[in-house]
Every structure is written in C-alpha cells, then in structure tokens.
C-alpha cells in the first residue's frame, strides 16, 4: 500500500489513508485577497542580492546563518 511505502505517519489511524475524502470548496470573491496574501512567498527570489557575496564564473558564494548553531556561514 502506498501509505506504507511512503512511510506516512503511524500516528494516524489506518482508516484515514483508505477512506474517500470530501472537500468542500466554494468560490469567494475574485482571488485578489488570496493573491495578496501569497504574493510575498510566490514572487520572492531564492537568494536575495544582499546574501550573495561573490560571483566567479559559474560559481556563486552566499552567506547564511546556520539554524542550529546560530553561526554565520558561507556556501558555494
């Protein structure tokens, strides 16, 4: 079964993965509010210019902060 092969959470009861789901959707407005909310996430760049430290040929060096240690690091 797919849910076993994909290692889905064993915390959910087996029936959750085998039952048909019913999704209730209804249109609301023209989507402008949703676009306004999602735009900052959808239209941002992967690495901002301020994080790019150097460009050498086809190599980019950028800075980042390691989430675990809090230390500033660089990557290429």
N, CA, C and O of each residue as an XYZ file, in Angstrom:
304
protein
N       0.837     -1.188      0.000
C       0.000      0.000      0.000
C       0.876      1.243      0.000
O       1.948      1.272      0.604
N       0.398      2.257     -0.685
C       1.160      3.480     -0.843
C       1.518      4.115      0.493
O       2.650      4.562      0.675
N       0.581      4.163      1.426
C       0.859      4.847      2.701
C       1.969      4.156      3.465
O       2.693      4.812      4.213
N       2.128      2.841      3.301
C       3.226      2.133      3.980
C       4.545      2.393      3.277
O       5.568      2.601      3.930
N       4.529      2.382      1.934
C       5.761      2.615      1.175
C       6.279      4.031      1.378
O       7.491      4.246      1.408
N       5.393      4.986      1.515
C       5.798      6.376      1.673
C       6.113      6.724      3.124
O       6.492      7.859      3.412
N       5.964      5.778      4.034
C       6.280      5.985      5.445
C       5.450      7.116      6.052
O       5.976      7.969      6.767
N       4.150      7.114      5.760
C       3.269      8.109      6.355
C       3.172      7.884      7.858
O       3.498      6.809      8.363
N       2.732      8.882      8.540
C       2.701      8.879      9.995
C       1.905      7.708     10.563
O       0.737      7.531     10.219
N       2.524      6.910     11.426
C       1.798      5.825     12.073
C       0.844      6.328     13.157
O       0.063      5.549     13.702
N       0.902      7.622     13.472
C       0.010      8.181     14.488
C      -1.417      8.280     13.991
O      -2.348      8.347     14.793
N      -1.605      8.292     12.677
C      -2.957      8.338     12.115
C      -3.518      6.930     12.044
O      -2.791      5.964     11.814
N      -4.787      6.833     12.239
C      -5.446      5.535     12.119
C      -5.430      5.095     10.662
O      -5.473      5.925      9.754
N      -5.369      3.797     10.446
C      -5.302      3.225      9.117
C      -6.441      3.718      8.230
O      -6.235      3.948      7.039
N      -7.624      3.882      8.783
C      -8.795      4.290      8.013
C      -8.607      5.638      7.327
O      -9.193      5.888      6.274
N      -7.796      6.501      7.917
C      -7.559      7.824      7.332
C      -6.977      7.689      5.927
O      -7.313      8.478      5.044
N      -6.119      6.711      5.711
C      -5.448      6.542      4.419
C      -6.292      5.767      3.418
O      -5.966      5.759      2.231
N      -7.356      5.120      3.850
C      -8.143      4.293      2.940
C      -9.513      4.875      2.605
O     -10.149      4.419      1.655
N      -9.980      5.859      3.352
C     -11.313      6.403      3.104
C     -11.284      7.497      2.039
O     -10.261      8.154      1.843
N     -12.402      7.686      1.358
C     -12.544      8.794      0.425
C     -12.690     10.080      1.222
O     -13.391     10.111      2.233
N     -12.043     11.123      0.777
C     -12.118     12.406      1.455
C     -13.118     13.293      0.741
O     -13.203     13.275     -0.487
N     -13.873     14.065      1.497
C     -14.822     15.014      0.937
C     -14.290     16.411      1.228
O     -14.078     16.784      2.382
N     -14.079     17.171      0.169
C     -13.555     18.523      0.315
C     -14.640     19.502     -0.096
O     -15.186     19.412     -1.196
N     -14.946     20.429      0.785
C     -15.970     21.426      0.496
C     -15.272     22.703      0.033
O     -14.526     23.317      0.795
N     -15.512     23.095     -1.198
C     -14.929     24.320     -1.746
C     -16.037     25.196     -2.299
O     -16.995     24.708     -2.899
N     -15.894     26.469     -2.092
C     -16.840     27.392     -2.696
C     -16.095     28.656     -3.071
O     -15.194     29.082     -2.348
N     -16.459     29.262     -4.189
C     -15.765     30.482     -4.621
C     -16.079     31.650     -3.687
O     -17.203     31.806     -3.209
N     -15.067     32.453     -3.445
C     -15.239     33.646     -2.622
C     -14.491     34.781     -3.312
O     -13.264     34.746     -3.394
N     -15.190     35.758     -3.797
C     -14.559     36.905     -4.453
C     -13.852     36.507     -5.730
O     -14.212     35.519     -6.369
N     -12.829     37.290     -6.106
C     -12.106     37.037     -7.344
C     -10.677     36.542     -7.112
O      -9.904     36.434     -8.064
N     -10.316     36.241     -5.874
C      -8.982     35.727     -5.574
C      -7.967     36.791     -5.242
O      -6.821     36.463     -4.937
N      -8.343     38.055     -5.289
C      -7.390     39.143     -5.034
C      -6.808     39.061     -3.624
O      -5.611     39.282     -3.440
N      -7.631     38.749     -2.636
C      -7.138     38.663     -1.256
C      -6.150     37.517     -1.106
O      -5.137     37.662     -0.422
N      -6.431     36.371     -1.741
C      -5.518     35.230     -1.672
C      -4.202     35.567     -2.355
O      -3.138     35.236     -1.833
N      -4.252     36.215     -3.508
C      -3.033     36.602     -4.210
C      -2.213     37.582     -3.383
O      -0.988     37.474     -3.323
N      -2.872     38.521     -2.758
C      -2.169     39.497     -1.916
C      -1.443     38.787     -0.767
O      -0.319     39.146     -0.417
N      -2.097     37.778     -0.189
C      -1.502     37.022      0.908
C      -0.325     36.167      0.419
O       0.719     36.119      1.070
N      -0.490     35.502     -0.709
C       0.530     34.562     -1.193
C       1.672     35.212     -1.959
O       2.755     34.631     -2.036
N       1.472     36.386     -2.522
C       2.460     37.032     -3.380
C       3.856     37.133     -2.770
O       4.827     36.831     -3.464
N       4.007     37.541     -1.510
C       5.358     37.626     -0.964
C       6.099     36.286     -0.952
O       7.328     36.262     -1.028
N       5.385     35.198     -0.859
C       6.005     33.879     -0.846
C       6.273     33.361     -2.253
O       7.292     32.716     -2.499
N       5.363     33.643     -3.171
C       5.459     33.122     -4.532
C       6.481     33.885     -5.360
O       7.232     33.279     -6.125
N       6.519     35.180     -5.221
C       7.321     36.010     -6.107
C       8.667     36.430     -5.532
O       9.317     37.310     -6.096
N       9.102     35.837     -4.438
C      10.415     36.208     -3.914
C      11.499     35.323     -4.514
O      11.229     34.206     -4.955
N      12.705     35.826     -4.527
C      13.825     35.084     -5.101
C      14.378     34.101     -4.082
O      14.181     34.274     -2.879
N      15.063     33.081     -4.552
C      15.614     32.061     -3.662
C      16.724     32.628     -2.790
O      16.763     32.362     -1.589
N      17.620     33.399     -3.372
C      18.716     34.024     -2.617
C      18.709     35.506     -2.957
O      18.902     35.890     -4.111
N      18.488     36.327     -1.954
C      18.432     37.768     -2.194
C      19.829     38.307     -2.511
O      20.837     37.708     -2.135
N      19.874     39.433     -3.201
C      21.145     40.040     -3.591
C      22.034     40.354     -2.406
O      23.258     40.284     -2.518
N      21.442     40.700     -1.270
C      22.268     41.058     -0.109
C      22.994     39.856      0.476
O      23.979     40.027      1.195
N      22.528     38.636      0.183
C      23.185     37.429      0.684
C      24.285     36.938     -0.246
O      25.120     36.132      0.164
N      24.302     37.416     -1.512
C      25.325     36.994     -2.464
C      26.617     37.738     -2.158
O      26.652     38.969     -2.147
N      27.675     36.976     -1.912
C      28.965     37.558     -1.551
C      29.886     37.704     -2.756
O      30.637     38.675     -2.845
N      29.838     36.747     -3.686
C      30.675     36.847     -4.876
C      30.129     35.983     -6.002
O      29.419     35.002     -5.777
N      30.487     36.382     -7.236
C      30.162     35.627     -8.444
C      31.468     35.420     -9.196
O      32.111     36.386     -9.607
N      31.857     34.175     -9.377
C      33.099     33.861    -10.095
C      32.788     32.798    -11.134
O      32.628     31.622    -10.805
N      32.705     33.221    -12.396
C      32.350     32.281    -13.451
C      30.947     31.760    -13.229
O      29.987     32.530    -13.211
N      30.822     30.434    -13.058
C      29.505     29.848    -12.798
C      29.304     29.502    -11.323
O      28.393     28.750    -10.976
N      30.161     30.056    -10.452
C      30.082     29.794     -9.016
C      29.527     31.009     -8.274
O      29.948     32.142     -8.510
N      28.581     30.758     -7.382
C      28.002     31.813     -6.541
C      28.322     31.486     -5.097
O      28.086     30.365     -4.646
N      28.854     32.448     -4.369
C      29.103     32.280     -2.935
C      28.115     33.170     -2.196
O      27.980     34.355     -2.501
N      27.424     32.584     -1.218
C      26.432     33.355     -0.475
C      26.568     33.068      1.011
O      27.098     32.032      1.413
N      26.084     33.996      1.815
C      26.127     33.857      3.262
C      24.778     33.447      3.818
O      23.730     33.780      3.264
N      24.824     32.714      4.926
C      23.600     32.303      5.593
C      23.895     32.089      7.075
O      25.056     32.009      7.476
N      22.859     31.999      7.872
C      23.007     31.728      9.298
C      22.555     30.303      9.564
O      21.430     29.928      9.233
N      23.433     29.512     10.160
C      23.119     28.128     10.494
C      22.040     28.130     11.577
O      22.222     28.724     12.640
N      20.924     27.469     11.305
C      19.784     27.486     12.223
C      20.106     26.808     13.550
O      19.597     27.221     14.592
N      20.927     25.794     13.526
C      21.244     25.069     14.773
C      22.244     25.807     15.643
O      22.044     25.943     16.850
N      23.328     26.286     15.027
C      24.389     26.904     15.823
C      24.228     28.415     15.941
O      24.772     29.027     16.860
N      23.479     29.021     15.011
C      23.344     30.474     15.012
C      24.555     31.169     14.419
O      24.609     32.398     14.394
N      25.537     30.397     13.935
C      26.757     30.965     13.363
C      26.541     31.382     11.918
O      25.780     30.755     11.181
N      27.212     32.433     11.532
C      27.180     32.916     10.145
C      28.137     32.041      9.328
O      29.279     31.830      9.736
N      27.680     31.533      8.182
C      28.480     30.650      7.350
C      28.366     31.076      5.893
O      27.523     31.901      5.540
N      29.230     30.501      5.047
C      29.150     30.760      3.616
C      29.025     29.412      2.892
O      29.447     28.371      3.394
N      28.438     29.472      1.712
C      28.286     28.269      0.893
C      28.550     28.659     -0.549
O      28.359     29.810     -0.939
N      28.988     27.692     -1.333
C      29.265     27.918     -2.752
C      28.443     26.964     -3.552
O      28.511     26.969     -4.781
